[in-house]
């Protein structure tokens, strides 16, 4: 019988390559901070990449909430870049 820790460890090992791929794809998203449509497209792309790559973890009580947290963090990072570029 597997302990809860064994299950969590197995889930994290399964998620590790997906999370690495997610990081690579999210870092590759570019946008023009002075063009609102570019910013909106970047935010939409972030959500799409996260949803696509983490689709197999939707029912996972540990990894599923990670998707929403990542979306929020990347949205905030994009907004910070926009504010910095625009002198805000």
MMTF fields as JSON, N, C-alpha, C and O atoms, coordinates in Angstrom:
{
  "mmtfVersion": "1.0.0",
  "mmtfProducer": "UNKNOWN",
  "numBonds": 351,
  "numAtoms": 352,
  "numGroups": 88,
  "numChains": 1,
  "numModels": 1,
  "chainsPerModel": [1],
  "groupsPerChain": [88],
  "chainIdList": ["A"],
  "bondAtomList": [4, 2, 8, 6, 12, 10, 16, 14, 20, 18, 24, 22, 28, 26, 32, 30, 36, 34, 40, 38, 44, 42, 48, 46, 52, 50, 56, 54, 60, 58, 64, 62, 68, 66, 72, 70, 76, 74, 80, 78, 84, 82, 88, 86, 92, 90, 96, 94, 100, 98, 104, 102, 108, 106, 112, 110, 116, 114, 120, 118, 124, 122, 128, 126, 132, 130, 136, 134, 140, 138, 144, 142, 148, 146, 152, 150, 156, 154, 160, 158, 164, 162, 168, 166, 172, 170, 176, 174, 180, 178, 184, 182, 188, 186, 192, 190, 196, 194, 200, 198, 204, 202, 208, 206, 212, 210, 216, 214, 220, 218, 224, 222, 228, 226, 232, 230, 236, 234, 240, 238, 244, 242, 248, 246, 252, 250, 256, 254, 260, 258, 264, 262, 268, 266, 272, 270, 276, 274, 280, 278, 284, 282, 288, 286, 292, 290, 296, 294, 300, 298, 304, 302, 308, 306, 312, 310, 316, 314, 320, 318, 324, 322, 328, 326, 332, 330, 336, 334, 340, 338, 344, 342, 348, 346],
  "bondOrderList": [1, 1, 1, 1, 1, 1, 1, 1, 1, 1, 1, 1, 1, 1, 1, 1, 1, 1, 1, 1, 1, 1, 1, 1, 1, 1, 1, 1, 1, 1, 1, 1, 1, 1, 1, 1, 1, 1, 1, 1, 1, 1, 1, 1, 1, 1, 1, 1, 1, 1, 1, 1, 1, 1, 1, 1, 1, 1, 1, 1, 1, 1, 1, 1, 1, 1, 1, 1, 1, 1, 1, 1, 1, 1, 1, 1, 1, 1, 1, 1, 1, 1, 1, 1, 1, 1, 1],
  "groupList": [{"groupName": "UNK", "atomNameList": ["N", "CA", "C", "O"], "elementList": ["N", "C", "C", "O"], "formalChargeList": [0, 0, 0, 0], "bondAtomList": [1, 0, 2, 1, 3, 2], "bondOrderList": [1, 1, 2], "singleLetterCode": "X", "chemCompType": "L-PEPTIDE LINKING"}],
  "groupTypeList": [0, 0, 0, 0, 0, 0, 0, 0, 0, 0, 0, 0, 0, 0, 0, 0, 0, 0, 0, 0, 0, 0, 0, 0, 0, 0, 0, 0, 0, 0, 0, 0, 0, 0, 0, 0, 0, 0, 0, 0, 0, 0, 0, 0, 0, 0, 0, 0, 0, 0, 0, 0, 0, 0, 0, 0, 0, 0, 0, 0, 0, 0, 0, 0, 0, 0, 0, 0, 0, 0, 0, 0, 0, 0, 0, 0, 0, 0, 0, 0, 0, 0, 0, 0, 0, 0, 0, 0],
  "groupIdList": [1, 2, 3, 4, 5, 6, 7, 8, 9, 10, 11, 12, 13, 14, 15, 16, 17, 18, 19, 20, 21, 22, 23, 24, 25, 26, 27, 28, 29, 30, 31, 32, 33, 34, 35, 36, 37, 38, 39, 40, 41, 42, 43, 44, 45, 46, 47, 48, 49, 50, 51, 52, 53, 54, 55, 56, 57, 58, 59, 60, 61, 62, 63, 64, 65, 66, 67, 68, 69, 70, 71, 72, 73, 74, 75, 76, 77, 78, 79, 80, 81, 82, 83, 84, 85, 86, 87, 88],
  "secStructList": [7, 7, 7, 2, 2, 2, 2, 2, 2, 2, 2, 2, 2, 2, 2, 2, 2, 2, 2, 2, 2, 2, 2, 2, 2, 2, 2, 6, 7, 7, 7, 7, 6, 6, 7, 2, 2, 2, 2, 2, 2, 2, 2, 2, 2, 2, 2, 2, 2, 2, 2, 2, 2, 6, 4, 4, 4, 6, 6, 7, 6, 6, 6, 2, 2, 2, 2, 2, 2, 2, 2, 2, 2, 2, 2, 2, 2, 2, 2, 2, 2, 2, 2, 2, 2, 6, 6, 7],
  "xCoordList": [0.838, 0.0, 0.886, 1.842, 0.561, 1.333, 0.885, -0.309, 1.857, 1.525, 1.181, 1.444, 0.598, 0.267, 1.526, 1.514, 2.606, 3.871, 4.368, 4.877, 4.23, 4.644, 3.819, 4.351, 2.529, 1.645, 2.039, 2.146, 2.253, 2.646, 3.992, 4.173, 4.921, 6.242, 6.118, 6.77, 5.298, 5.087, 4.443, 4.813, 3.492, 2.832, 3.817, 3.786, 4.679, 5.66, 6.674, 7.089, 7.068, 7.985, 7.331, 7.985, 6.056, 5.312, 5.189, 5.234, 5.038, 4.844, 6.142, 6.109, 7.27, 8.528, 8.851, 9.161, 8.793, 9.101, 8.08, 8.424, 6.841, 5.8, 6.066, 5.914, 6.455, 6.745, 7.979, 8.032, 8.956, 10.129, 9.741, 10.184, 8.913, 8.45, 7.621, 7.732, 6.801, 5.985, 6.874, 6.594, 7.919, 8.829, 9.458, 9.534, 9.901, 10.529, 9.533, 9.866, 8.33, 7.331, 6.881, 6.674, 6.729, 6.293, 7.381, 7.083, 8.631, 9.725, 9.865, 10.43, 9.366, 9.485, 8.394, 8.435, 7.427, 6.346, 6.858, 7.336, 6.744, 7.169, 5.964, 4.947, 6.11, 5.037, 5.615, 6.702, 4.863, 5.236, 4.45, 3.225, 5.143, 4.442, 3.698, 2.91, 3.949, 3.268, 2.066, 1.385, 1.811, 0.699, -0.281, -0.015, -1.414, -2.363, -2.774, -2.935, -2.945, -3.346, -2.235, -2.515, -0.989, 0.142, 0.183, 0.453, -0.085, -0.133, -1.265, -1.079, -2.439, -3.587, -3.291, -3.647, -2.643, -2.298, -1.315, -1.416, -0.372, 0.595, -0.104, 0.19, -1.021, -1.768, -2.614, -2.676, -3.261, -4.042, -3.153, -3.527, -1.969, -1.033, -0.562, -0.455, -0.282, 0.114, -0.96, -0.662, -2.196, -3.298, -3.428, -3.643, -3.299, -3.438, -2.321, -2.571, -1.098, 0.037, -0.143, 0.037, -0.49, -0.68, -1.815, -1.664, -2.932, -4.065, -3.715, -4.1, -2.996, -2.638, -1.674, -1.88, -0.634, 0.385, -0.043, 0.432, -0.914, -1.332, -2.691, -3.273, -3.194, -4.511, -4.615, -5.671, -3.556, -3.605, -3.571, -3.697, -3.401, -3.31, -4.521, -4.498, -5.571, -6.755, -7.384, -7.827, -7.427, -8.055, -7.114, -7.515, -5.886, -4.883, -5.022, -4.945, -5.226, -5.45, -4.233, -4.375, -3.063, -1.856, -1.472, -1.158, -1.497, -1.004, -2.053, -1.704, -3.309, -4.362, -4.357, -4.434, -4.27, -4.239, -3.012, -3.019, -1.974, -0.771, -1.06, -0.46, -1.966, -2.289, -2.809, -2.35, -3.747, -4.291, -3.235, -3.188, -2.397, -1.336, -0.346, 0.085, 0.015, 0.949, 0.357, 1.044, -0.909, -1.561, -1.505, -1.185, -1.813, -1.809, -0.406, -0.232, 0.582, 1.957, 2.453, 3.086, 2.165, 2.621, 1.856, 2.437, 0.564, -0.208, 0.402, 0.583, 0.715, 1.323, 2.69, 3.021, 3.472, 4.791, 4.669, 5.442, 3.712, 3.48, 3.075, 3.59, 2.162, 1.711, 2.864, 2.965, 3.718, 4.886, 5.809, 6.325, 6.015, 6.843, 6.217, 6.915, 4.9, 4.194, 4.379, 4.73, 4.141, 4.27, 5.701, 5.902, 6.679, 8.073, 8.43, 9.115, 7.963, 8.262, 7.62, 8.161, 6.454, 5.719, 6.042, 5.39, 7.051, 7.502, 6.613, 6.645, 5.828, 4.899, 5.375, 4.66],
  "yCoordList": [-1.182, 0.0, 1.249, 1.343, 2.188, 3.415, 4.428, 4.608, 5.084, 6.147, 7.4, 7.491, 8.351, 9.628, 10.294, 10.893, 10.194, 10.781, 10.127, 10.817, 8.813, 8.11, 8.576, 8.756, 8.772, 9.231, 10.635, 10.911, 11.511, 12.894, 12.902, 13.637, 12.103, 12.028, 11.557, 12.107, 10.559, 10.055, 11.119, 11.262, 11.857, 12.921, 14.021, 14.55, 14.365, 15.414, 14.957, 15.747, 13.696, 13.172, 13.175, 13.461, 12.861, 12.887, 14.316, 14.544, 15.257, 16.654, 17.36, 18.35, 16.891, 17.606, 17.929, 19.083, 16.97, 17.346, 18.314, 19.151, 18.2, 19.11, 20.519, 21.488, 20.635, 21.949, 22.583, 23.799, 21.766, 22.293, 22.804, 23.873, 22.036, 22.464, 23.739, 24.641, 23.808, 24.99, 26.22, 27.278, 26.084, 27.196, 27.673, 28.875, 26.739, 27.088, 27.825, 28.854, 27.307, 27.919, 29.286, 30.203, 29.424, 30.714, 31.778, 32.944, 31.378, 32.327, 32.795, 33.86, 32.025, 32.367, 33.329, 33.791, 33.63, 34.534, 35.974, 36.46, 36.633, 38.024, 38.916, 38.472, 40.189, 41.146, 42.552, 42.798, 43.451, 44.866, 45.545, 45.639, 46.014, 46.613, 47.909, 48.406, 48.446, 49.671, 49.406, 50.338, 48.133, 47.763, 46.897, 45.721, 47.479, 46.719, 45.373, 44.396, 45.317, 44.04, 43.001, 41.809, 43.438, 42.535, 42.013, 40.836, 42.9, 42.521, 41.523, 40.5, 41.829, 40.922, 39.56, 38.527, 39.559, 38.302, 37.494, 36.269, 38.169, 37.481, 36.847, 35.71, 37.58, 37.05, 35.85, 34.844, 35.96, 34.839, 33.637, 32.495, 33.908, 32.816, 32.124, 30.898, 32.874, 32.3, 31.339, 30.203, 31.788, 30.939, 29.687, 28.594, 29.842, 28.689, 27.673, 26.468, 28.153, 27.245, 26.492, 25.275, 27.203, 26.571, 25.553, 24.426, 25.936, 25.015, 23.774, 22.662, 23.959, 22.838, 21.883, 20.669, 22.426, 21.565, 20.934, 19.853, 21.578, 21.035, 20.332, 20.024, 20.079, 19.469, 18.13, 17.818, 17.344, 16.033, 16.106, 15.086, 17.296, 17.455, 18.181, 18.593, 18.34, 19.099, 18.523, 19.277, 17.218, 16.606, 16.416, 15.905, 16.814, 16.622, 17.715, 18.901, 17.319, 18.322, 19.193, 20.271, 18.754, 19.53, 20.349, 21.534, 19.718, 20.379, 21.222, 22.164, 20.907, 21.679, 23.147, 24.021, 23.45, 24.865, 25.604, 26.83, 24.866, 25.475, 26.217, 27.259, 25.696, 26.327, 27.748, 28.679, 27.919, 29.256, 30.181, 31.368, 29.643, 30.457, 30.92, 32.073, 30.006, 30.372, 31.433, 32.381, 31.279, 32.277, 33.649, 34.648, 33.687, 34.945, 35.541, 36.743, 34.719, 35.206, 35.758, 36.813, 35.044, 35.516, 36.765, 37.656, 36.839, 38.058, 39.245, 40.323, 39.024, 40.088, 40.492, 41.677, 39.52, 39.806, 40.597, 41.524, 40.233, 40.976, 42.406, 43.349, 42.57, 43.907, 44.724, 45.924, 44.092, 44.779, 45.265, 46.382, 44.424, 44.818, 45.994, 46.911, 45.956, 47.056, 48.347, 49.391, 48.262, 49.443, 49.998, 51.21, 49.108, 49.543, 50.206, 51.228, 49.622, 50.171, 51.531, 52.394, 51.709, 52.953, 53.97, 55.008, 53.653, 54.583, 54.624, 55.59, 53.594, 53.588, 52.892, 52.839],
  "zCoordList": [0.0, 0.0, 0.0, 0.769, -0.857, -0.963, 0.078, 0.318, 0.688, 1.627, 0.842, -0.357, 1.526, 0.898, 0.375, -0.701, 1.125, 0.697, -0.585, -1.469, -0.702, -1.928, -3.118, -4.214, -2.908, -3.983, -4.421, -5.616, -3.466, -3.781, -4.496, -5.466, -4.032, -4.655, -6.106, -6.993, -6.348, -7.709, -8.596, -9.761, -8.057, -8.82, -9.171, -10.282, -8.252, -8.512, -9.56, -10.407, -9.504, -10.516, -11.889, -12.891, -11.935, -13.194, -13.717, -14.926, -12.826, -13.215, -13.572, -14.302, -13.09, -13.275, -14.738, -15.032, -15.67, -17.058, -17.651, -18.486, -17.224, -17.71, -17.2, -17.944, -15.958, -15.385, -16.033, -16.217, -16.373, -17.071, -18.456, -18.877, -19.157, -20.482, -20.36, -21.19, -19.335, -19.086, -18.905, -19.469, -18.137, -17.898, -19.205, -19.46, -20.022, -21.303, -22.199, -22.787, -22.299, -23.181, -22.681, -23.476, -21.376, -20.838, -20.981, -21.241, -20.813, -20.969, -22.411, -22.659, -23.356, -24.777, -25.257, -26.397, -24.4, -24.79, -24.756, -23.731, -25.893, -26.022, -26.304, -26.837, -25.929, -26.186, -26.17, -25.647, -26.751, -26.766, -25.639, -25.71, -24.609, -23.472, -23.811, -23.006, -24.993, -25.408, -26.308, -26.739, -26.587, -27.458, -26.672, -26.425, -26.281, -25.459, -26.056, -25.325, -27.368, -27.97, -27.834, -27.705, -27.861, -27.674, -26.235, -25.996, -25.295, -23.879, -23.65, -22.991, -24.2, -24.055, -24.675, -24.108, -25.832, -26.501, -25.656, -25.589, -25.017, -24.158, -22.959, -22.59, -22.36, -21.219, -21.65, -20.944, -22.803, -23.324, -23.62, -23.355, -24.173, -24.498, -23.228, -23.203, -22.185, -20.899, -20.412, -20.044, -20.41, -19.94, -20.797, -20.274, -22.106, -23.007, -22.795, -22.765, -22.65, -22.436, -21.117, -21.065, -20.073, -18.766, -18.833, -18.361, -19.407, -19.506, -20.317, -19.953, -21.4, -22.265, -21.577, -21.587, -20.988, -20.399, -19.077, -18.728, -18.357, -17.058, -17.115, -16.075, -18.313, -18.465, -17.729, -17.178, -17.709, -17.066, -15.546, -14.869, -15.016, -13.569, -12.987, -11.827, -13.781, -13.323, -12.06, -11.193, -11.945, -10.775, -9.608, -8.561, -9.772, -8.741, -7.682, -8.001, -6.42, -5.373, -5.079, -4.501, -5.459, -5.204, -6.426, -6.314, -7.589, -8.793, -9.504, -10.216, -9.328, -9.998, -9.572, -10.435, -8.286, -7.882, -8.418, -8.524, -8.75, -9.293, -10.59, -10.853, -11.398, -12.681, -12.468, -13.129, -11.565, -11.308, -10.706, -11.03, -9.839, -9.242, -10.299, -10.299, -11.207, -12.271, -13.19, -13.571, -13.544, -14.402, -13.738, -14.381, -12.472, -11.733, -11.663, -11.865, -11.382, -11.285, -12.622, -12.667, -13.703, -15.012, -15.451, -16.071, -15.139, -15.434, -14.695, -15.261, -13.425, -12.623, -13.184, -13.218, -13.618, -14.18, -15.481, -15.725, -16.301, -17.542, -17.222, -17.823, -16.287, -15.918, -15.336, -15.592, -14.567, -14.005, -15.126, -15.069, -16.145, -17.29, -18.036, -18.47, -18.177, -18.844, -18.032, -18.582, -16.738, -15.874, -15.902, -15.972, -15.848, -15.875, -17.205, -17.231, -18.299, -19.624, -19.826, -20.516, -19.211, -19.392, -18.292, -18.178, -17.493, -16.472, -15.245, -14.482, -15.054, -13.914, -12.696, -11.696]
}
